[in-house]
C-alpha cells in the first residue's frame, strides 16, 4: 500500500492535478474565515461594480477627524488626468476629430492640453457625423468628463447648523490633502467586484465552488456505487442477469444522458430542485459507462485461478466478489469516481446554464453564476469579472481531476507505463 502511494505521488501528472485541486480546496477553506458572512448578501446598490478597493466618500469628507496630511506629489496631476481620460477615450476623441475634418498630423493623443484644445474647439453635440446613437452618447460622456479635468479649486465642505438651520463653512479640501485609508471607518475590498445583484463575486464564487464540489461528490458517489454494483453483478453472474443489466445499459446509452437530465429536472420543478436533489438526479443518470467498464474488467477476472480456487472451496458469491474480485478493481474504481465527480460538476453547470439547476434562492453554484452572468448580459457590459473567473475555476477543477485520473491510469495500467 505504501509503495503504491509513493508511486502515485511520484507521477508528475497526478501531482500537478493534486496541487491545483488542493489550492482550490485551500481557497474555499481559508477565504470564508477571512471574509465571513452570507455570500448572497446584496452589498452593492448597482450592477457589475468593478473590482477594487472602495472607501466611504462620506467618511472621507470628515477630514478634521482624519489627521489630514499634505503631499506635493510630482505625478499627481498627470495621474488624475489619466484616471479620468484613458487612452481608449483619447483614441475615441481622435476618431471624432478626424471625422470632423481635423488633420491627423495635428492630433497628438499624448499631449493632453493640445488634444483638449482641439476637442473644445470642434466638438458639437448637435453635429451628426454619421455616428450611431450609442457613439454620439459616448462622445457626450467624454465631453462631460473632460470639462472639469483641470478644475483644481478647493472643494468647500459645508455643515448644517441644527440651531440656525443654515449651512456653515466647515473646511476646504485641496488637491494636496491626503488621508490614510486606515483612518476611514468603512472600506470595502472587492477583488472580483460584484455581480448583477450587487453581491461580492469572490465570496459568492467560493461558496459556489463548495456547492458544486458537494454536487460532484454526491453525484460521483451515487454513479460509482450503482455502476460498480451492476457491473460486478453482470460480469460475475452472467447469463440472464447480465442480459437484463446490459439491456438497461444499452437503453441509457441510446438516450443521451443530458436529455434524461433535462426531462427529470424539468419534471421536478424549480421549488423541488435543491442542490442535493440535482446531485442525486445526475448520479442516477450517469452510472452507465462505469457499469460497462466494471463488467468488462470482471469478465477477465472471474476465470482466474484464485477465483476458481475460491469457488472450489465453497465460498459464497458475495465473499468471492468482495475478497477475490473487488480488490483488483480498487484502483479502477477510484479513477472512475474521480471522473464521475468531474462529470457531475460539468453536468450541473450545463443544467444551470439551461435554467434547470438548483433553485436560485438557496445556494450559489458555478453553473448558476454563469447563468446569471449570461442572463444579465455581463459580456455586453464588459463585466469580465462576472464570468471569466467562473469559467476559469470550472476549467481548473475539471483539468485537475482529469490530470489526477490520467496519472493514476499510467501507474495502475501496465500498458501505459513508461
KEGU-16026 format. One record per residue (C-alpha): x, y, z; residue in three letters. Coordinates in Angstrom, 2 decimals. Layout:
BEGIN
+---------+---------+---------+------+
:      xx :      yy :      zz : type :
+---------+---------+---------+------+
:       X :       Y :       Z :  ALA :
...
+---------+---------+---------+------+
end
This chain:
BEGIN
+---------+---------+---------+------+
:      xx :      yy :      zz : type :
+---------+---------+---------+------+
:    0.00 :    0.00 :    0.00 :  UNK :
:    2.78 :    2.42 :    0.94 :  UNK :
:    4.64 :    1.54 :   -2.24 :  UNK :
:    1.55 :    2.34 :   -4.33 :  UNK :
:    1.07 :    5.69 :   -2.55 :  UNK :
:    4.71 :    6.57 :   -3.25 :  UNK :
:    4.22 :    5.68 :   -6.91 :  UNK :
:    1.10 :    7.84 :   -7.09 :  UNK :
:    2.85 :   10.93 :   -5.73 :  UNK :
:    5.83 :   10.38 :   -7.98 :  UNK :
:    3.58 :   10.79 :  -11.02 :  UNK :
:    4.05 :   14.30 :  -12.40 :  UNK :
:    0.54 :   14.45 :  -13.84 :  UNK :
:   -1.17 :   13.26 :  -10.66 :  UNK :
:    0.93 :   15.60 :   -8.52 :  UNK :
:    0.16 :   18.61 :  -10.73 :  UNK :
:   -3.56 :   17.88 :  -10.66 :  UNK :
:   -3.45 :   17.24 :   -6.91 :  UNK :
:   -1.70 :   20.57 :   -6.24 :  UNK :
:   -4.21 :   22.52 :   -8.37 :  UNK :
:   -7.16 :   20.82 :   -6.70 :  UNK :
:   -5.55 :   21.29 :   -3.27 :  UNK :
:   -5.10 :   25.03 :   -3.85 :  UNK :
:   -8.79 :   25.31 :   -4.77 :  UNK :
:   -9.71 :   23.48 :   -1.56 :  UNK :
:   -7.46 :   25.79 :    0.47 :  UNK :
:   -9.24 :   28.79 :   -1.06 :  UNK :
:  -12.69 :   27.50 :   -0.07 :  UNK :
:  -11.48 :   26.70 :    3.46 :  UNK :
:   -9.46 :   29.84 :    4.23 :  UNK :
:  -11.38 :   32.63 :    2.47 :  UNK :
:  -14.65 :   32.20 :    4.43 :  UNK :
:  -12.59 :   32.59 :    7.61 :  UNK :
:  -11.01 :   35.81 :    6.33 :  UNK :
:  -14.25 :   37.17 :    4.90 :  UNK :
:  -17.21 :   35.61 :    6.76 :  UNK :
:  -20.84 :   36.36 :    6.06 :  UNK :
:  -23.69 :   35.50 :    3.74 :  UNK :
:  -22.36 :   35.07 :    0.16 :  UNK :
:  -25.80 :   36.02 :   -1.21 :  UNK :
:  -25.94 :   39.33 :    0.65 :  UNK :
:  -26.53 :   42.23 :   -1.73 :  UNK :
:  -23.98 :   44.83 :   -0.67 :  UNK :
:  -23.89 :   46.84 :   -3.90 :  UNK :
:  -26.73 :   49.09 :   -4.99 :  UNK :
:  -25.66 :   48.83 :   -8.63 :  UNK :
:  -24.91 :   46.05 :  -11.11 :  UNK :
:  -21.42 :   44.80 :  -12.01 :  UNK :
:  -19.32 :   47.04 :   -9.77 :  UNK :
:  -15.70 :   46.88 :  -10.89 :  UNK :
:  -13.04 :   45.07 :   -8.82 :  UNK :
:  -11.10 :   47.31 :   -6.47 :  UNK :
:  -10.96 :   48.88 :   -3.04 :  UNK :
:  -13.80 :   51.21 :   -2.12 :  UNK :
:  -13.73 :   53.75 :    0.72 :  UNK :
:  -16.70 :   55.60 :    2.15 :  UNK :
:  -16.85 :   59.00 :    0.49 :  UNK :
:  -18.99 :   60.26 :    3.37 :  UNK :
:  -16.36 :   59.22 :    5.94 :  UNK :
:  -13.60 :   60.54 :    3.70 :  UNK :
:  -15.02 :   64.06 :    3.79 :  UNK :
:  -14.71 :   64.15 :    7.57 :  UNK :
:  -11.17 :   65.41 :    7.14 :  UNK :
:  -10.84 :   67.05 :   10.56 :  UNK :
:  -11.12 :   63.65 :   12.26 :  UNK :
:   -8.62 :   62.01 :    9.91 :  UNK :
:   -5.38 :   63.86 :   10.54 :  UNK :
:   -5.03 :   65.32 :    7.05 :  UNK :
:   -1.52 :   65.20 :    5.57 :  UNK :
:   -0.38 :   67.41 :    2.70 :  UNK :
:    1.68 :   65.99 :   -0.16 :  UNK :
:    3.02 :   67.68 :   -3.26 :  UNK :
:    3.49 :   64.66 :   -5.49 :  UNK :
:    5.11 :   65.34 :   -8.89 :  UNK :
:    2.83 :   62.98 :  -10.85 :  UNK :
:   -0.42 :   63.72 :   -9.01 :  UNK :
:   -1.89 :   65.92 :  -11.75 :  UNK :
:   -0.96 :   63.51 :  -14.52 :  UNK :
:   -2.38 :   60.58 :  -12.56 :  UNK :
:   -5.60 :   62.50 :  -12.02 :  UNK :
:   -5.87 :   63.18 :  -15.74 :  UNK :
:   -5.04 :   59.58 :  -16.70 :  UNK :
:   -7.70 :   58.25 :  -14.33 :  UNK :
:  -10.39 :   60.43 :  -15.89 :  UNK :
:   -9.25 :   60.31 :  -19.50 :  UNK :
:   -7.99 :   56.88 :  -20.51 :  UNK :
:   -6.11 :   56.10 :  -23.71 :  UNK :
:   -9.27 :   54.50 :  -25.03 :  UNK :
:  -11.10 :   57.79 :  -24.53 :  UNK :
:   -8.29 :   59.67 :  -26.25 :  UNK :
:   -8.46 :   57.37 :  -29.28 :  UNK :
:  -12.23 :   57.93 :  -29.40 :  UNK :
:  -11.66 :   61.70 :  -29.28 :  UNK :
:   -9.12 :   61.33 :  -32.08 :  UNK :
:  -11.67 :   59.42 :  -34.19 :  UNK :
:  -14.24 :   62.16 :  -33.70 :  UNK :
:  -11.76 :   64.90 :  -34.60 :  UNK :
:  -10.79 :   63.03 :  -37.77 :  UNK :
:  -14.47 :   62.76 :  -38.71 :  UNK :
:  -14.78 :   66.49 :  -38.06 :  UNK :
:  -12.09 :   67.14 :  -40.69 :  UNK :
:   -9.08 :   67.81 :  -38.44 :  UNK :
:   -5.71 :   66.94 :  -39.95 :  UNK :
:   -4.37 :   63.72 :  -38.43 :  UNK :
:   -0.86 :   65.19 :  -38.08 :  UNK :
:   -2.13 :   67.87 :  -35.71 :  UNK :
:   -3.74 :   65.36 :  -33.31 :  UNK :
:   -1.43 :   64.10 :  -30.57 :  UNK :
:   -3.21 :   61.92 :  -28.01 :  UNK :
:   -0.18 :   62.08 :  -25.67 :  UNK :
:   -0.38 :   65.89 :  -25.48 :  UNK :
:   -3.46 :   66.33 :  -23.29 :  UNK :
:   -3.63 :   70.12 :  -23.49 :  UNK :
:   -3.48 :   70.29 :  -27.29 :  UNK :
:   -5.92 :   67.38 :  -27.62 :  UNK :
:   -8.41 :   69.09 :  -25.30 :  UNK :
:   -7.97 :   72.41 :  -27.12 :  UNK :
:   -8.88 :   70.72 :  -30.41 :  UNK :
:  -11.77 :   68.95 :  -28.76 :  UNK :
:  -13.28 :   72.06 :  -27.21 :  UNK :
:  -12.91 :   73.97 :  -30.49 :  UNK :
:  -14.51 :   71.29 :  -32.66 :  UNK :
:  -16.87 :   69.19 :  -30.57 :  UNK :
:  -20.53 :   69.95 :  -31.22 :  UNK :
:  -23.12 :   67.59 :  -29.63 :  UNK :
:  -25.72 :   68.72 :  -32.16 :  UNK :
:  -23.48 :   67.82 :  -35.12 :  UNK :
:  -24.19 :   64.43 :  -36.70 :  UNK :
:  -21.13 :   62.97 :  -38.42 :  UNK :
:  -22.81 :   59.71 :  -39.34 :  UNK :
:  -22.22 :   58.08 :  -35.95 :  UNK :
:  -24.63 :   55.71 :  -34.28 :  UNK :
:  -26.71 :   56.85 :  -31.33 :  UNK :
:  -24.50 :   54.84 :  -28.94 :  UNK :
:  -21.36 :   56.51 :  -30.34 :  UNK :
:  -22.88 :   60.01 :  -30.01 :  UNK :
:  -23.83 :   59.28 :  -26.40 :  UNK :
:  -20.32 :   58.07 :  -25.72 :  UNK :
:  -18.86 :   61.31 :  -27.13 :  UNK :
:  -21.22 :   63.27 :  -24.87 :  UNK :
:  -19.99 :   61.32 :  -21.82 :  UNK :
:  -16.39 :   62.02 :  -22.78 :  UNK :
:  -17.15 :   65.72 :  -23.17 :  UNK :
:  -18.78 :   65.87 :  -19.73 :  UNK :
:  -15.80 :   64.08 :  -18.25 :  UNK :
:  -13.14 :   66.39 :  -19.69 :  UNK :
:  -14.94 :   69.65 :  -18.92 :  UNK :
:  -13.76 :   69.60 :  -15.32 :  UNK :
:  -10.44 :   67.92 :  -15.97 :  UNK :
:   -8.28 :   70.88 :  -14.98 :  UNK :
:  -10.60 :   72.17 :  -12.28 :  UNK :
:   -8.30 :   72.44 :   -9.25 :  UNK :
:  -10.16 :   74.87 :   -6.99 :  UNK :
:  -10.75 :   73.76 :   -3.42 :  UNK :
:  -13.84 :   71.78 :   -2.55 :  UNK :
:  -15.79 :   73.51 :    0.19 :  UNK :
:  -17.34 :   71.35 :    2.90 :  UNK :
:  -20.49 :   72.84 :    4.43 :  UNK :
:  -22.28 :   71.66 :    7.56 :  UNK :
:  -25.89 :   72.24 :    8.57 :  UNK :
:  -26.27 :   74.05 :   11.87 :  UNK :
:  -29.29 :   72.47 :   13.62 :  UNK :
:  -29.88 :   75.61 :   15.67 :  UNK :
:  -29.97 :   78.18 :   12.87 :  UNK :
:  -30.97 :   75.81 :   10.05 :  UNK :
:  -28.27 :   77.33 :    7.85 :  UNK :
:  -25.20 :   75.79 :    6.28 :  UNK :
:  -21.86 :   76.92 :    7.69 :  UNK :
:  -18.43 :   76.61 :    6.18 :  UNK :
:  -16.60 :   73.72 :    7.83 :  UNK :
:  -13.39 :   73.17 :    5.87 :  UNK :
:  -11.71 :   73.12 :    2.48 :  UNK :
:  -10.37 :   70.12 :    0.60 :  UNK :
:   -7.41 :   70.88 :   -1.65 :  UNK :
:   -5.60 :   68.78 :   -4.22 :  UNK :
:   -2.72 :   68.38 :   -1.74 :  UNK :
:   -4.86 :   66.85 :    1.06 :  UNK :
:   -4.36 :   63.13 :    1.69 :  UNK :
:   -5.97 :   60.85 :    4.26 :  UNK :
:   -4.66 :   57.47 :    5.43 :  UNK :
:   -7.09 :   54.77 :    4.32 :  UNK :
:   -6.78 :   53.06 :    7.71 :  UNK :
:   -8.32 :   56.19 :    9.29 :  UNK :
:  -11.52 :   55.81 :    7.26 :  UNK :
:  -14.12 :   53.77 :    9.09 :  UNK :
:  -15.70 :   51.99 :    6.13 :  UNK :
:  -13.51 :   50.35 :    3.49 :  UNK :
:  -14.73 :   47.57 :    1.17 :  UNK :
:  -12.30 :   45.23 :   -0.62 :  UNK :
:  -13.79 :   43.65 :   -3.74 :  UNK :
:  -11.07 :   41.63 :   -5.52 :  UNK :
:  -13.61 :   40.48 :   -8.13 :  UNK :
:  -16.15 :   43.28 :   -7.86 :  UNK :
:  -19.85 :   42.47 :   -7.68 :  UNK :
:  -22.31 :   40.66 :   -9.93 :  UNK :
:  -25.59 :   41.85 :  -11.38 :  UNK :
:  -27.26 :   41.56 :   -7.95 :  UNK :
:  -24.58 :   43.59 :   -6.18 :  UNK :
:  -23.16 :   40.51 :   -4.41 :  UNK :
:  -19.45 :   40.13 :   -3.63 :  UNK :
:  -18.23 :   37.99 :   -6.54 :  UNK :
:  -15.27 :   36.36 :   -4.77 :  UNK :
:  -17.27 :   35.44 :   -1.66 :  UNK :
:  -20.05 :   34.10 :   -3.87 :  UNK :
:  -17.58 :   32.24 :   -6.09 :  UNK :
:  -16.01 :   30.48 :   -3.10 :  UNK :
:  -19.47 :   29.43 :   -1.85 :  UNK :
:  -20.36 :   28.25 :   -5.37 :  UNK :
:  -17.20 :   26.11 :   -5.54 :  UNK :
:  -18.17 :   24.42 :   -2.27 :  UNK :
:  -21.71 :   23.69 :   -3.50 :  UNK :
:  -20.54 :   22.44 :   -6.91 :  UNK :
:  -17.95 :   20.16 :   -5.28 :  UNK :
:  -20.66 :   18.78 :   -3.00 :  UNK :
:  -22.86 :   18.13 :   -6.01 :  UNK :
:  -19.97 :   16.46 :   -7.81 :  UNK :
:  -19.11 :   14.27 :   -4.79 :  UNK :
:  -22.73 :   13.18 :   -4.22 :  UNK :
:  -23.35 :   12.53 :   -7.91 :  UNK :
:  -20.00 :   10.76 :   -8.30 :  UNK :
:  -20.60 :    8.56 :   -5.25 :  UNK :
:  -24.08 :    7.52 :   -6.41 :  UNK :
:  -23.00 :    6.86 :  -10.00 :  UNK :
:  -19.91 :    4.92 :   -8.91 :  UNK :
:  -21.81 :    2.75 :   -6.41 :  UNK :
:  -24.58 :    1.92 :   -8.88 :  UNK :
:  -22.15 :    1.34 :  -11.74 :  UNK :
:  -19.86 :   -0.80 :   -9.58 :  UNK :
:  -22.70 :   -2.94 :   -8.17 :  UNK :
:  -24.33 :   -3.55 :  -11.54 :  UNK :
:  -21.01 :   -4.12 :  -13.30 :  UNK :
:  -19.89 :   -6.68 :  -10.70 :  UNK :
:  -23.22 :   -8.45 :  -10.84 :  UNK :
:  -23.39 :   -8.52 :  -14.64 :  UNK :
:  -19.80 :   -9.59 :  -15.12 :  UNK :
:  -19.68 :  -12.30 :  -12.43 :  UNK :
:  -23.18 :  -13.84 :  -12.61 :  UNK :
:  -23.51 :  -13.51 :  -16.40 :  UNK :
:  -26.44 :  -15.24 :  -18.11 :  UNK :
:  -29.89 :  -13.67 :  -17.93 :  UNK :
:  -28.79 :  -11.25 :  -15.20 :  UNK :
:  -26.10 :   -9.92 :  -17.49 :  UNK :
:  -28.60 :   -9.65 :  -20.36 :  UNK :
:  -31.07 :   -7.66 :  -18.26 :  UNK :
:  -28.43 :   -5.27 :  -16.90 :  UNK :
:  -26.89 :   -4.76 :  -20.32 :  UNK :
:  -30.35 :   -4.12 :  -21.77 :  UNK :
:  -30.77 :   -1.17 :  -19.42 :  UNK :
:  -27.21 :   -0.04 :  -20.07 :  UNK :
:  -27.87 :   -0.04 :  -23.82 :  UNK :
:  -31.15 :    1.77 :  -23.24 :  UNK :
:  -29.44 :    4.52 :  -21.26 :  UNK :
:  -26.66 :    4.65 :  -23.85 :  UNK :
:  -29.09 :    5.20 :  -26.72 :  UNK :
:  -30.85 :    8.02 :  -24.84 :  UNK :
:  -28.29 :   10.81 :  -24.22 :  UNK :
:  -27.73 :   11.48 :  -20.55 :  UNK :
:  -28.25 :   15.22 :  -20.93 :  UNK :
:  -31.74 :   14.57 :  -22.34 :  UNK :
:  -32.66 :   12.48 :  -19.30 :  UNK :
:  -31.26 :   15.15 :  -17.01 :  UNK :
:  -33.28 :   17.87 :  -18.72 :  UNK :
:  -36.50 :   15.85 :  -18.64 :  UNK :
:  -36.16 :   14.83 :  -14.99 :  UNK :
:  -35.05 :   18.30 :  -13.83 :  UNK :
:  -37.87 :   19.96 :  -15.74 :  UNK :
:  -40.37 :   17.48 :  -14.30 :  UNK :
:  -39.24 :   18.19 :  -10.71 :  UNK :
:  -39.97 :   21.91 :  -10.94 :  UNK :
:  -37.96 :   24.82 :   -9.63 :  UNK :
:  -39.05 :   24.56 :   -5.98 :  UNK :
:  -38.08 :   20.89 :   -5.65 :  UNK :
:  -34.66 :   21.27 :   -7.27 :  UNK :
:  -32.29 :   21.68 :   -4.35 :  UNK :
:  -28.56 :   21.09 :   -4.71 :  UNK :
:  -28.79 :   17.56 :   -3.26 :  UNK :
:  -31.76 :   16.70 :   -5.49 :  UNK :
:  -29.87 :   17.81 :   -8.60 :  UNK :
:  -26.83 :   15.79 :   -7.47 :  UNK :
:  -28.95 :   12.66 :   -6.99 :  UNK :
:  -30.55 :   13.09 :  -10.42 :  UNK :
:  -27.12 :   13.46 :  -12.03 :  UNK :
:  -25.83 :   10.38 :  -10.19 :  UNK :
:  -28.84 :    8.27 :  -11.20 :  UNK :
:  -28.34 :    9.08 :  -14.88 :  UNK :
:  -24.54 :    8.81 :  -15.21 :  UNK :
:  -23.67 :    5.29 :  -13.98 :  UNK :
:  -23.81 :    3.53 :  -17.36 :  UNK :
:  -20.24 :    3.79 :  -18.57 :  UNK :
:  -18.92 :    2.82 :  -15.12 :  UNK :
:  -21.12 :   -0.30 :  -15.12 :  UNK :
:  -20.00 :   -1.32 :  -18.62 :  UNK :
:  -16.32 :   -0.77 :  -17.79 :  UNK :
:  -16.51 :   -2.68 :  -14.50 :  UNK :
:  -18.33 :   -5.53 :  -16.24 :  UNK :
:  -15.58 :   -5.87 :  -18.82 :  UNK :
:  -12.96 :   -5.95 :  -16.05 :  UNK :
:  -14.87 :   -8.60 :  -14.07 :  UNK :
:  -15.27 :  -10.80 :  -17.18 :  UNK :
:  -11.46 :  -11.00 :  -17.36 :  UNK :
:  -11.13 :  -11.74 :  -13.63 :  UNK :
:  -13.85 :  -14.29 :  -12.92 :  UNK :
:  -12.00 :  -17.21 :  -14.55 :  UNK :
:   -8.64 :  -16.62 :  -12.91 :  UNK :
:   -7.10 :  -19.31 :  -10.76 :  UNK :
:   -7.61 :  -17.63 :   -7.39 :  UNK :
:  -11.31 :  -17.07 :   -8.18 :  UNK :
:  -11.77 :  -20.69 :   -9.31 :  UNK :
:  -10.00 :  -21.84 :   -6.13 :  UNK :
:  -12.45 :  -19.86 :   -4.02 :  UNK :
:  -15.35 :  -21.41 :   -5.90 :  UNK :
:  -13.97 :  -24.93 :   -5.30 :  UNK :
:  -13.54 :  -24.06 :   -1.62 :  UNK :
:  -17.28 :  -23.43 :   -1.40 :  UNK :
:  -17.12 :  -19.72 :   -0.66 :  UNK :
:  -20.28 :  -17.70 :   -1.30 :  UNK :
:  -20.63 :  -15.42 :   -4.29 :  UNK :
:  -20.67 :  -12.16 :   -2.20 :  UNK :
:  -17.45 :  -13.27 :   -0.45 :  UNK :
:  -15.73 :  -14.12 :   -3.73 :  UNK :
:  -16.72 :  -10.77 :   -5.24 :  UNK :
:  -15.61 :   -8.78 :   -2.19 :  UNK :
:  -12.44 :  -10.75 :   -1.40 :  UNK :
:  -11.19 :  -12.01 :   -4.74 :  UNK :
:  -12.56 :   -9.67 :   -7.42 :  UNK :
:  -13.11 :   -6.22 :   -5.91 :  UNK :
:   -9.50 :   -5.69 :   -4.67 :  UNK :
:   -8.28 :   -5.98 :   -8.25 :  UNK :
:  -10.73 :   -3.25 :   -9.27 :  UNK :
:   -9.93 :   -0.82 :   -6.43 :  UNK :
:   -7.64 :    1.43 :   -8.45 :  UNK :
:  -10.07 :    1.43 :  -11.36 :  UNK :
:  -12.98 :    2.33 :   -9.07 :  UNK :
:  -11.02 :    5.28 :   -7.68 :  UNK :
:  -10.30 :    6.54 :  -11.19 :  UNK :
:  -13.94 :    6.09 :  -12.18 :  UNK :
:  -15.04 :    8.01 :   -9.10 :  UNK :
:  -12.72 :   10.94 :   -9.93 :  UNK :
:  -14.12 :   11.14 :  -13.45 :  UNK :
:  -17.69 :   10.89 :  -12.13 :  UNK :
:  -17.07 :   13.83 :   -9.78 :  UNK :
:  -15.73 :   15.91 :  -12.66 :  UNK :
:  -18.66 :   14.87 :  -14.88 :  UNK :
:  -21.12 :   15.75 :  -12.10 :  UNK :
:  -19.75 :   19.27 :  -11.76 :  UNK :
:  -19.89 :   19.81 :  -15.52 :  UNK :
:  -23.40 :   18.32 :  -15.72 :  UNK :
:  -24.66 :   20.73 :  -13.04 :  UNK :
:  -23.09 :   23.64 :  -14.89 :  UNK :
:  -24.80 :   22.55 :  -18.11 :  UNK :
:  -28.19 :   22.17 :  -16.40 :  UNK :
:  -27.90 :   25.54 :  -14.68 :  UNK :
:  -26.98 :   27.23 :  -17.94 :  UNK :
:  -30.29 :   25.92 :  -19.30 :  UNK :
:  -32.13 :   27.23 :  -16.23 :  UNK :
:  -32.71 :   23.72 :  -14.81 :  UNK :
:  -30.17 :   23.76 :  -11.99 :  UNK :
:  -30.75 :   24.14 :   -8.23 :  UNK :
:  -33.23 :   26.81 :   -7.17 :  UNK :
:  -31.55 :   30.18 :   -7.06 :  UNK :
:  -32.78 :   31.27 :   -3.63 :  UNK :
:  -30.82 :   28.65 :   -1.67 :  UNK :
:  -27.16 :   28.40 :   -2.60 :  UNK :
:  -24.95 :   29.58 :   -5.47 :  UNK :
:  -23.31 :   27.09 :   -7.81 :  UNK :
:  -20.80 :   27.64 :  -10.59 :  UNK :
:  -23.44 :   26.88 :  -13.19 :  UNK :
:  -25.97 :   29.27 :  -11.64 :  UNK :
:  -23.40 :   32.06 :  -11.57 :  UNK :
:  -22.72 :   31.54 :  -15.27 :  UNK :
:  -26.45 :   31.53 :  -15.94 :  UNK :
:  -26.90 :   34.82 :  -14.08 :  UNK :
:  -23.97 :   36.40 :  -15.92 :  UNK :
:  -25.42 :   35.33 :  -19.28 :  UNK :
:  -28.98 :   36.37 :  -18.37 :  UNK :
:  -27.91 :   39.84 :  -17.28 :  UNK :
:  -25.55 :   40.26 :  -20.29 :  UNK :
:  -22.32 :   40.66 :  -18.37 :  UNK :
:  -20.38 :   40.21 :  -21.63 :  UNK :
:  -22.16 :   43.19 :  -23.19 :  UNK :
:  -21.50 :   45.29 :  -20.09 :  UNK :
:  -17.79 :   44.30 :  -20.36 :  UNK :
:  -18.04 :   42.92 :  -16.82 :  UNK :
:  -15.43 :   40.20 :  -17.36 :  UNK :
:  -15.15 :   39.56 :  -13.62 :  UNK :
:  -18.74 :   38.21 :  -13.62 :  UNK :
:  -17.96 :   35.20 :  -15.84 :  UNK :
:  -14.23 :   34.77 :  -16.61 :  UNK :
:  -13.28 :   33.63 :  -13.03 :  UNK :
:  -16.17 :   31.14 :  -13.05 :  UNK :
:  -15.15 :   29.62 :  -16.38 :  UNK :
:  -11.54 :   29.50 :  -15.17 :  UNK :
:  -12.50 :   27.72 :  -11.92 :  UNK :
:  -14.64 :   25.14 :  -13.74 :  UNK :
:  -11.79 :   24.52 :  -16.18 :  UNK :
:   -9.22 :   24.19 :  -13.36 :  UNK :
:  -11.36 :   21.77 :  -11.35 :  UNK :
:  -12.09 :   19.61 :  -14.39 :  UNK :
:   -8.47 :   19.81 :  -15.59 :  UNK :
:   -7.02 :   18.90 :  -12.17 :  UNK :
:   -9.37 :   15.92 :  -11.68 :  UNK :
:   -8.74 :   14.59 :  -15.17 :  UNK :
:   -4.99 :   15.08 :  -14.72 :  UNK :
:   -5.13 :   13.09 :  -11.47 :  UNK :
:   -7.08 :   10.37 :  -13.25 :  UNK :
:   -4.53 :   10.23 :  -16.09 :  UNK :
:   -1.68 :    9.97 :  -13.59 :  UNK :
:   -3.39 :    7.09 :  -11.77 :  UNK :
:   -4.11 :    5.35 :  -15.06 :  UNK :
:   -0.45 :    5.50 :  -16.04 :  UNK :
:    0.52 :    3.96 :  -12.70 :  UNK :
:   -2.05 :    1.17 :  -12.46 :  UNK :
:   -2.40 :    0.33 :  -16.16 :  UNK :
:    0.66 :   -1.72 :  -17.23 :  UNK :
:    0.08 :   -0.95 :  -20.91 :  UNK :
:    0.55 :    2.80 :  -20.24 :  UNK :
:    3.65 :    2.62 :  -18.06 :  UNK :
:    6.81 :    4.16 :  -19.44 :  UNK :
+---------+---------+---------+------+
end
